[in-house]
Amino acid sequence: MNRALAETIIRLFRDTGEDAPATLRACNLRTWNQTLNWLDASGMALYFAQHVRGHGLENALPPEITARLQTNLADNARRTSQLFDEFARINQAFQNLCLAYAVVKGFALVPDYCPEPSLRYQLDFDFLVHRRDSSALAGVMDELGYELASDAGTVWHFKKGEHRLPRISQLYEPRPQLAVELHFVDQPDPQTAVDVRPPTFLHVKTARLNDVEFPVLADVDAFVGQATHLFKHMRSEWTRASWVLEFRRFLVGRAHDRGFWHAVNRRTAANEGARLAIAAAIAVADVTFGPVPHNAASAIFAASDRVRCWIDLYWRDILLSNFPGSKLYLLLERELTDPQEWKQLSRSRLYPLHRTPRVVHVEKSNSRPLGAVVTQMRFAIFRMRFHLVEGLRYWRESRRWKRSVADIKQRVDLCAQIAREVVH
């Protein structure tokens, strides 16, 4: 990928992107082709296509790229329509059985985080559900034609159709593969952002989209959940730039709503993990797409010196990395993890020995699984190379990060010393 072009695209969505169109015009077709994979993986391709159309920038791009972006928009609009029909079908099935549930992410983000559902590349449907309804839920999913692909304890993953990785040229086209995640919430957990108690959800409201009504989390819980989701990915190998853009959209919309931010403050008063997630998410939104003017949240949630330092040093590189990302997140993880736990965690994250996750799901009726096997093998080799290259990069940066942490500690100690002298 061309990092300069990727950064220019990000700057188009900032307040300081006035000179970006000239930079776009200076990039030739080869440079654009080198960056298309990043555009797709980052989730920015559709938002960028809309921005190009809305600001009359078509002539700033090679004709082939403009055509590709507009085709992506049209394809994803059709694909989103197909997904929404299935989403409505699942909701109706849940409601027919009077199940208590809430939609999270996906269509629940419209319009507060995403203006139009067709601007998101949605992969699956996510629902919060009760464990007590597990039997009924399993029956519903079976009737709808889904198979249980994996059981992670708190999450059931259902899939329908053969999940072969699509070609890049077909990425946004409608296709028969579908996926559903059911997230079981049994009791309040101080480590999770969303507090949902049986027998009913305490903080749920009704959303309406395309004449379909469905339950979603109330604004405060939805926001805390989005911040936690973003921070979770910051503490992993890959974070989509589009998630940061959507998070900032919400911040802009609620910048002056002091009542909302005080409600978030009260909701997270006893949850340090959620407060850390909110502060970090706000910080990366500011760094990436520009600070939100007069944002009332900034006075309540501020990232620590070490988190802020990590963002300043590494966030730009992480955001502009090619998929599957970077292991530099482990430098932050080391600061947030107990030293004893870190020893085991670092080994498993740097050079994992477990089996590569399945990327292809084949229906039982499929009698020609050879293609799926080849795809899985290629993915395994791809992941092995990633772990090797990024593991070496992590060790190289570790020394630099240790010096930065030492400098932070020295400044904090100096400030504490000055404070003591002033008091005495």
C-alpha positions in Angstrom: 0.0 0.0 0.0 1.0 3.6 -0.4 1.0 5.1 3.1 1.0 8.7 2.0 -2.2 8.2 -0.1 -3.8 6.3 2.8 -3.0 9.1 5.2 -4.3 11.7 2.6 -7.6 9.8 2.5 -7.9 9.9 6.3 -7.1 13.7 6.2 -10.1 14.2 3.9 -12.3 13.5 6.9 -10.4 15.9 9.1 -10.8 19.7 9.5 -7.3 20.2 8.0 -7.8 18.3 4.8 -8.1 21.3 2.4 -5.0 20.4 0.4 -5.9 16.7 0.1 -7.6 16.9 -3.3 -4.3 18.2 -4.9 -2.5 15.2 -3.3 -5.1 12.8 -4.7 -4.6 14.2 -8.2 -0.8 13.6 -7.9 -1.3 9.9 -7.4 -1.2 7.7 -10.5 -3.2 4.5 -11.1 -0.5 2.2 -9.8 -0.4 4.1 -6.5 -4.1 3.8 -6.2 -4.1 0.1 -7.0 -1.5 -0.4 -4.3 -3.8 1.2 -1.7 -7.2 -0.3 -2.6 -6.7 -3.4 -0.3 -6.2 -1.0 2.6 -9.3 1.0 1.7 -11.4 -2.2 1.7 -9.9 -3.7 4.9 -10.1 -0.4 6.8 -13.8 0.0 6.1 -13.1 3.4 4.5 -13.8 2.5 0.9 -17.5 3.2 1.0 -17.2 6.3 3.1 -14.5 7.6 0.8 -16.6 6.8 -2.3 -19.5 8.8 -0.8 -17.1 11.7 0.1 -15.7 11.7 -3.5 -19.3 11.9 -4.9 -20.5 14.4 -2.4 -17.6 16.8 -2.8 -17.2 16.5 -6.6 -13.8 14.9 -6.4 -14.3 12.4 -9.2 -11.8 14.2 -11.5 -9.1 14.0 -8.7 -8.9 10.3 -9.1 -8.0 8.1 -12.1 -11.3 7.2 -14.0 -10.7 3.4 -13.2 -10.6 4.2 -9.5 -13.7 6.4 -9.6 -15.6 3.7 -11.4 -14.5 1.0 -9.0 -15.6 3.1 -5.9 -19.0 3.9 -7.4 -19.5 0.3 -8.3 -18.7 -0.6 -4.7 -21.3 1.8 -3.5 -24.0 0.3 -5.8 -23.0 -3.3 -5.0 -23.1 -2.7 -1.2 -26.4 -1.0 -1.4 -27.9 -4.1 -3.0 -26.0 -6.3 -0.5 -27.3 -4.2 2.4 -30.8 -4.5 1.2 -30.4 -8.3 1.1 -28.9 -8.4 4.6 -31.7 -6.2 5.9 -34.4 -8.5 4.6 -32.7 -11.4 6.5 -32.3 -9.2 9.6 -36.0 -8.4 9.5 -36.8 -12.1 9.2 -34.7 -13.0 12.2 -36.2 -10.2 14.3 -39.7 -11.3 13.4 -38.9 -14.9 14.4 -37.5 -13.7 17.8 -40.6 -11.5 18.4 -43.0 -14.2 17.5 -41.6 -16.2 20.4 -41.6 -13.1 22.7 -37.9 -13.5 23.3 -36.1 -10.8 25.2 -33.1 -9.5 23.1 -31.4 -6.4 21.8 -29.6 -5.7 18.5 -26.1 -4.5 18.9 -23.7 -3.1 16.2 -24.8 -3.3 12.6 -28.1 -1.8 11.9 -28.4 -0.5 15.5 -25.7 2.1 14.6 -27.9 4.0 12.2 -28.2 7.0 12.3 -26.2 8.0 15.4 -22.9 6.4 14.3 -23.5 5.8 10.6 -25.8 8.0 8.4 -26.8 5.2 6.0 -26.5 1.4 6.5 -25.2 0.9 3.0 -22.0 2.8 3.9 -21.0 0.0 6.3 -19.5 -3.3 5.2 -21.5 -5.5 7.5 -20.4 -9.2 7.9 -23.0 -10.5 10.4 -25.8 -9.8 12.8 -25.2 -9.4 16.5 -27.9 -10.0 19.2 -27.7 -9.8 23.0 -29.9 -12.7 24.4 -30.6 -14.5 27.6 -29.2 -17.9 28.5 -32.6 -19.1 29.6 -33.8 -18.8 26.0 -31.0 -20.9 24.6 -33.2 -23.9 23.6 -35.7 -21.6 21.9 -33.0 -19.7 20.1 -31.3 -22.9 18.8 -34.7 -24.0 17.4 -35.3 -20.6 15.8 -31.9 -20.6 14.1 -32.4 -24.1 12.9 -35.8 -23.2 11.4 -34.1 -20.2 9.7 -31.6 -22.5 8.0 -28.5 -21.7 10.2 -26.0 -24.2 11.5 -24.0 -23.7 14.8 -20.5 -23.1 13.6 -18.9 -22.6 17.0 -19.7 -22.3 20.7 -17.4 -19.9 22.6 -19.4 -20.2 25.8 -20.8 -16.7 26.0 -21.2 -16.5 22.2 -22.9 -18.8 19.7 -21.7 -18.3 16.1 -24.2 -19.4 13.4 -23.6 -19.6 9.7 -25.6 -20.3 6.6 -24.2 -21.2 3.2 -20.6 -21.9 2.2 -18.3 -19.3 3.7 -15.7 -19.1 1.0 -13.6 -15.9 1.0 -15.0 -13.6 -1.7 -12.7 -12.3 -4.4 -11.8 -8.6 -4.0 -13.8 -7.7 -7.1 -16.9 -9.3 -5.5 -16.4 -8.1 -2.0 -19.4 -5.8 -1.9 -21.7 -7.9 -4.1 -24.7 -9.7 -2.6 -24.0 -13.3 -1.8 -25.8 -16.2 0.0 -23.4 -16.5 2.9 -24.9 -15.2 6.2 -23.7 -15.2 9.8 -25.3 -14.5 13.2 -23.7 -14.1 16.6 -25.8 -14.6 19.8 -24.2 -13.0 22.8 -25.4 -14.5 26.1 -25.7 -12.0 29.0 -26.6 -13.8 32.2 -25.7 -11.4 34.9 -23.9 -8.1 35.5 -20.2 -8.3 35.0 -17.9 -5.5 36.3 -15.5 -6.2 33.4 -18.0 -5.7 30.6 -19.4 -2.4 29.4 -23.0 -3.5 29.0 -24.9 -4.2 32.2 -28.0 -6.3 31.3 -29.9 -8.1 34.0 -32.4 -10.9 33.8 -35.3 -11.4 33.5 -35.6 -8.3 31.3 -33.2 -5.8 29.8 -33.1 -2.7 32.0 -31.9 -0.3 29.4 -33.5 -1.0 26.0 -35.4 1.2 23.6 -37.1 0.6 20.3 -35.4 1.6 17.0 -37.1 1.8 13.6 -35.4 1.4 10.3 -37.2 0.9 6.9 -40.5 0.3 8.7 -39.0 -2.5 10.8 -39.0 -2.1 14.6 -36.4 -3.8 16.8 -35.0 -3.4 20.3 -31.6 -1.8 20.8 -29.6 -0.7 23.9 -30.4 2.8 25.3 -28.0 5.5 24.2 -25.8 5.4 27.2 -25.3 1.7 27.2 -24.9 1.6 23.4 -22.2 4.3 23.6 -20.3 2.5 26.3 -20.5 -0.7 24.3 -19.1 1.0 21.2 -16.2 2.5 23.1 -15.5 -0.9 24.6 -15.7 -2.5 21.2 -13.2 0.0 19.8 -10.8 -0.3 22.7 -11.0 -4.1 22.5 -9.7 -3.9 18.9 -7.1 -1.3 19.9 -5.8 -4.1 22.1 -5.7 -6.5 19.2 -4.0 -6.9 15.9 -6.5 -5.0 13.7 -8.7 -1.9 14.1 -10.8 -0.5 11.3 -10.5 3.2 10.6 -14.2 3.3 9.8 -15.0 2.3 13.4 -13.1 5.3 14.6 -14.9 7.5 12.1 -18.3 6.3 13.3 -17.3 6.7 16.9 -16.3 10.3 16.2 -19.6 10.9 14.4 -21.4 10.1 17.6 -19.1 12.4 19.6 -19.8 15.3 17.2 -23.6 14.7 17.5 -23.5 14.7 21.4 -20.6 17.2 21.9 -22.8 19.7 23.7 -25.1 17.3 25.5 -23.7 17.6 29.0 -26.7 15.7 30.4 -25.7 12.6 28.3 -22.1 12.7 29.3 -22.9 13.1 33.0 -25.2 10.0 32.6 -22.3 8.1 31.0 -20.1 9.3 33.9 -22.6 7.9 36.5 -23.2 4.7 34.6 -19.4 3.9 34.6 -18.5 5.3 38.0 -17.7 1.8 39.4 -16.3 0.4 36.1 -12.7 1.5 35.6 -12.4 -0.8 32.5 -15.3 1.1 30.7 -13.9 4.5 31.7 -10.5 3.5 30.3 -12.1 2.3 27.1 -14.0 5.6 26.7 -11.0 7.8 27.3 -8.8 5.8 24.9 -11.6 5.7 22.2 -12.0 9.5 22.4 -8.3 10.0 22.2 -7.8 8.0 19.0 -10.9 9.6 17.5 -9.3 13.0 18.2 -5.9 12.0 16.8 -7.3 10.3 13.7 -10.1 12.6 12.5 -9.5 15.8 14.5 -10.7 16.8 18.0 -14.4 17.5 18.5 -14.8 21.2 19.3 -16.2 21.8 22.8 -16.8 18.2 23.5 -18.2 17.9 27.0 -16.9 14.3 27.2 -13.2 15.5 27.1 -13.5 17.1 30.5 -14.8 13.9 32.1 -12.8 11.2 30.3 -9.0 11.7 29.8 -6.6 9.0 28.8 -3.6 8.3 31.1 -0.1 9.4 30.2 1.0 6.0 29.2 -2.1 5.3 27.0 -1.7 8.8 25.5 2.0 8.2 24.8 1.3 4.9 23.1 -1.3 6.6 20.9 1.1 9.4 20.0 3.9 6.9 19.1 2.2 4.1 17.4 -1.5 4.8 16.5 -0.7 6.3 13.1 1.4 3.3 12.1 -1.2 0.8 13.4 -4.1 2.6 11.5 -2.1 2.7 8.3 -1.0 -0.9 8.5 -2.0 -3.5 5.9 -4.4 -6.2 7.0 -4.0 -8.2 9.3 -2.5 -5.4 11.2 0.3 -5.1 13.8 1.5 -6.5 17.1 2.5 -3.1 18.4 -0.7 -3.2 20.4 1.1 -5.5 22.8 3.2 -2.6 24.0 0.0 -1.0 25.3 -1.3 -4.4 26.5 1.9 -4.8 28.6 1.1 -1.6 30.5 -2.5 -2.7 31.2 -1.8 -6.3 32.3 -0.7 -7.8 35.5 3.1 -8.7 35.2 2.4 -12.3 36.1 -0.4 -12.6 33.5 1.7 -10.8 31.0 4.3 -13.5 30.8 1.8 -16.0 29.6 -0.2 -13.6 27.5 2.9 -12.3 25.6 3.9 -15.8 24.6 0.5 -16.7 23.3 0.0 -13.4 21.5 3.4 -13.1 19.9 3.8 -16.6 18.6 0.5 -18.5 19.0 0.7 -22.3 18.7 -3.1 -23.0 18.4 -4.7 -24.0 15.2 -5.5 -21.3 12.6 -9.1 -20.2 12.8 -11.4 -21.6 10.1 -12.1 -19.0 7.4 -14.3 -21.3 5.3 -17.5 -23.0 6.4 -18.7 -25.8 4.2 -22.3 -27.1 4.3 -22.7 -30.8 4.9 -24.2 -31.2 1.5 -21.1 -29.9 -0.3 -19.3 -32.8 -2.0 -16.3 -30.8 -3.3 -14.5 -29.4 -0.3 -11.0 -29.3 -1.9 -11.2 -25.6 -2.7 -12.0 -24.9 1.0 -9.0 -26.9 2.1 -6.7 -24.9 -0.2 -8.1 -21.6 1.0 -7.6 -22.7 4.6 -4.0 -23.7 3.9 -3.2 -20.3 2.2 -4.7 -18.5 5.2 -2.5 -20.5 7.6 0.6 -19.6 5.7 -0.5 -16.0 5.6 -0.9 -15.9 9.4 2.4 -17.7 10.0 4.3 -15.0 8.0 2.4 -12.3 9.9 3.3 -13.6 13.3 7.0 -13.9 12.4 7.3 -10.4 10.8 5.3 -8.6 13.4 6.8 -10.5 16.3 10.3 -9.3 15.2 8.9 -5.7 14.8 7.5 -5.8 18.3 10.8 -6.8 19.9 12.6 -4.0 18.0 10.1 -1.4 19.3 10.2 -2.7 22.9 13.4 -0.8 23.7 12.0 2.4 22.4 8.8 1.9 24.4 10.7 1.2 27.6 12.5 4.5 27.3 9.2 6.3 26.7 7.7 4.7 29.8 10.8 5.6 31.8 10.5 9.3 30.7 6.8 9.3 31.7 7.7 8.0 35.1 10.4 10.5 35.6 8.0 13.4 34.7 5.4 12.1 37.1 7.9 11.7 39.9 9.1 15.3 39.2 5.6 16.7 39.3 4.9 14.8 42.6 8.1 16.2 44.1 7.2 19.8 43.1 3.8 19.3 44.5 5.2 18.2 47.8 7.5 21.1 48.0 4.7 23.6 47.3 2.6 22.0 50.1 5.5 22.3 52.6 
